[in-house]
């Protein structure tokens, strides 16, 4: 690397600035008072033909450019937040539609599988050819079966009539069973 010719200049600095410069300077390369002043001048004046910038000065300039770029991107993102939210809402709606279609396909597939299996009496544990009876369930198991949480199940049980609850549970049950609560055993019983 070619050595650049330097010229001595005599100028006066405010005392606090001169003290800070002496404090920051060290004998390490790139840390002398002269190097610090050169970096400051290059930052203020920009590129000067014939003066090679130090790596640190170039990195500092790149950092400033990255900061400006980041701010521009943030400003652009903030201005397009509405359209981004609309796109996300559209995607969420589409995902919900696909989930609904998948559940319907699964329900239809399970129902047709069960009909085929039981008609042919291929089940070695069920010699009668009829589907096995589903047992009564507690609220935790029924909530899992209906794919709801326990507070929602309790709320529906207390706010709906027995017929409304049965219809609601039928719409949520994958095998289309209605469920009724029995005060005797405190369990939910299936009704086909």
C-alpha positions, 0 to 999 in steps of 0.5 A, spaced: 500 500 500 502 506 497 504 511 503 500 518 502 504 524 504 502 528 510 502 535 511 502 538 518 497 543 520 496 548 526 489 549 528 486 550 535 480 546 538 476 547 544 479 544 550 474 539 552 474 536 544 482 536 545 482 532 551 477 527 549 481 526 542 488 525 547 484 520 551 481 516 545 488 516 542 493 510 543 499 508 540 495 502 536 495 503 528 488 507 526 487 509 533 492 515 533 489 522 534 491 524 527 487 517 525 481 520 529 481 527 526 482 524 519 476 519 520 472 525 522 474 529 516 472 524 511 466 523 514 464 530 514 467 532 507 466 525 504 471 521 499 477 526 497 481 523 491 488 521 493 486 519 500 485 512 501 479 511 507 481 506 512 477 499 513 474 502 519 472 508 516 469 504 510 465 500 515 462 506 518 460 508 512 457 502 510 453 501 517 450 508 516 448 506 509 445 500 512 441 504 517 438 508 512 436 502 508 433 499 514 429 506 515 427 506 508 424 499 509 421 500 515 417 506 513 415 502 506 413 496 511 409 501 515 405 504 509 403 498 507 401 495 513 394 495 511 395 491 505 399 486 509 394 485 514 388 484 508 393 479 505 394 475 512 386 475 513 385 472 506 390 467 507 387 465 514 380 465 511 382 460 506 386 456 511 379 455 515 376 453 508 381 448 507 381 445 514 373 445 514 373 441 507 379 437 510 374 435 516 368 434 511 372 429 507 375 425 513 368 425 516 365 422 509 371 417 509 370 415 516 363 414 515 364 410 508 369 406 511 365 404 517 359 402 513 363 398 509 367 394 514 361 393 518 356 391 513 361 385 511 362 383 518 370 383 517 371 385 524 373 379 528 371 382 535 364 384 533 360 378 530 353 381 530 355 386 524 353 392 528 357 397 530 360 397 537 356 401 542 360 408 544 360 408 552 358 414 556 363 420 556 365 424 562 366 432 560 374 431 558 373 426 554 367 429 550 370 435 550 376 432 546 371 428 542 367 434 540 374 438 539 372 444 544 375 446 551 372 444 557 369 451 559 366 451 552 362 444 553 360 447 560 357 453 557 353 450 551 351 445 556 348 450 561 346 455 556 342 451 551 336 446 552 337 439 552 335 438 544 339 444 542 345 441 546 344 434 542 344 438 536 350 442 537 354 436 539 351 432 533 354 438 529 361 437 532 361 429 533 365 426 527 360 420 527 354 425 528 352 422 535 348 426 539 350 427 546 345 428 552 347 429 559 345 424 565 344 427 572 344 420 575 351 418 573 354 425 571 356 423 564 354 424 557 351 419 553 351 418 546 344 418 542 344 416 534 
